[in-house]
Amino acid sequence: CTDVVWNAFQAAGYTLKDLVDADIAENRNAYPHIDIPDGNIDFRRVNSLDTFFRRHAEVLTCELDDPEQWQPGDIVVFGNRDHIGICSDRRNADGIPFLIHHGNPIDEAVEQNYIPSHDVTGHFRWLG
């Protein structure tokens, strides 16, 4: 699922791997889940991306009561850093955006969680 995010960043002209690797190198204490940094995989872990976006992106609401707070390109993390995706420009009948991601298919919008017992736990907007 993280590949969707870093590929989207690459298409937008950002090298997410380099950004995450640099942040880990400069701020090891912010990434306590990483024992030994590994540039081959750290940027492909949801917990690393969640930490990175909390530090470098606009942190937004996880509530779905105002669909306008959810915009195309927003990054969404589910559960205990279990899954990640990107809001689509298409919305369901209630105005909630569909989610672009890789993994278990979601036929509905963001409000249908990839694991029903988990909620949206991160919502970020990259400002560049």
Beta strands, then each sheet from edge to edge (+ up, - down):
strand 1: 58-59
strand 2: 75-78
strand 3: 83-91
strand 4: 97-100
strand 5: 120-125
sheet 1: 1+ 5- 2+ 3- 4+
end
